[in-house]
Amino acid sequence: MRRKISIFALLCVFLVVTAEAHDLFLKLDTYFLRPNSSATVRLLNGSFRSSDGAVRRERMRDVSLVAPGGVTHPAASDWRDEGNTSLLNVRTAGAGTYMVGVSTLPREIELNAADFNEYLAHDGIPDTLAERRRNRQLNRNVRERYSKHVRAIFQVGDARTD
C-alpha cells in the first residue's frame, strides 16, 4: 500500500510539472472577521499550504471583493508579494457574508499525446480519454487553453447576508 501511495504521489508531481500549471487558492488566516477590520488574503499558486510562485498583477483579469454593500475591485497597490506568495490587503465594512475572488487571464500550454493521455487517465477524465481512443486520436498532441478562477467566502460579524 505504501508503495502504491508513493508511486501515485510521484505520478501526480510528474503530471503537475508536465502540465506547467498549478492549482490556485485564496486563504485567509481566519474566515471570521470583525466589522471595520483589516485582513490579508493569500493567493497561493501551488497548493493550499504553500505557493510555488507569486501571481503577477498583469496576469489577473479580475479581482473582486463582494460585500453586503456591493462589489469593489481592489487596486493593484493593495497587493504585495512575500516570497512566492501574493498577498491582498482588504478592509471590511459592516457585518455580513463576504467573498473575494480572483480570475486570471487565459494561458496556453502544449502537451504531447502521451502526457495528455496520462493526465486524462489519472485525473479521472475517462470520457475524454475514451473519445480520443474512439476517434483514434491517442497519438495527437494537444494545446490547452486555461484560466484560473478562485474564491473564498468569509464572515464579518454575526449577520449573514446573501
Residue pairs with C-beta under 8 A, 6 or more apart in sequence:
11 118
11 122
12 122
15 115
15 118
15 119
15 122
15 123
16 22
18 111
18 115
18 118
18 119
19 109
19 111
19 115
19 119
19 144
20 109
21 107
21 109
21 146
22 45
22 46
22 47
22 52
22 53
23 45
23 46
23 47
23 48
24 43
24 44
24 45
24 55
24 102
24 104
24 148
24 150
25 42
25 43
25 44
25 47
25 48
25 150
26 41
26 42
26 43
26 44
26 100
26 101
26 102
26 150
26 151
26 152
27 41
27 42
27 44
27 48
27 152
28 39
28 40
28 41
28 42
28 152
28 154
29 39
29 40
30 39
30 154
31 152
31 153
31 154
31 155
32 154
32 155
33 39
33 92
33 154
33 155
33 156
33 157
34 92
34 156
34 157
35 92
35 93
35 94
35 95
35 156
35 157
36 91
36 92
36 93
36 94
37 91
37 92
37 156
38 89
38 90
38 91
38 92
39 89
39 90
39 91
39 92
39 154
40 87
40 88
40 89
40 90
41 87
41 88
41 89
41 90
41 100
41 152
42 51
42 85
42 86
42 87
43 51
43 54
43 55
43 85
43 86
43 87
43 88
43 102
43 150
44 50
44 51
44 85
45 51
45 52
45 53
45 54
45 55
45 84
45 86
46 52
46 53
46 84
50 84
51 83
51 84
51 85
51 86
52 84
53 84
54 81
54 83
54 84
54 85
54 86
55 86
55 102
55 104
57 76
57 79
59 104
59 105
60 102
60 103
60 104
60 105
61 103
61 104
61 105
61 147
62 73
62 101
62 102
62 103
63 73
63 74
63 88
63 100
63 101
63 102
63 103
64 71
64 72
64 73
64 99
64 100
64 101
65 71
65 72
65 73
65 74
65 90
65 98
65 99
65 100
66 98
66 99
66 100
66 101
67 92
67 93
67 94
67 96
67 98
67 156
68 93
68 94
68 95
68 96
68 97
68 98
68 159
68 161
69 93
69 94
74 88
74 89
74 90
78 88
78 89
78 90
79 86
79 87
79 88
79 89
80 86
80 87
80 89
81 87
88 100
90 100
92 98
92 156
93 156
94 156
94 157
94 159
95 156
95 157
95 158
95 159
95 161
96 156
96 157
96 159
96 160
96 161
97 153
97 154
97 155
97 156
97 160
97 161
97 162
98 153
98 154
98 155
98 156
99 151
99 152
99 153
99 154
100 151
100 152
100 154
101 149
101 150
101 151
101 152
102 148
102 149
102 150
102 151
103 147
103 148
103 149
103 150
104 147
104 148
104 149
105 147
106 145
106 146
106 147
107 145
107 146
107 147
108 143
108 144
108 145
108 146
109 143
109 144
109 146
110 141
110 142
110 143
110 144
111 119
111 141
111 142
111 143
111 144
112 141
113 138
113 139
113 140
113 141
113 142
116 141
116 142
117 129
117 132
117 138
119 125
120 126
120 128
120 129
120 132
121 129
131 137
132 138
132 140
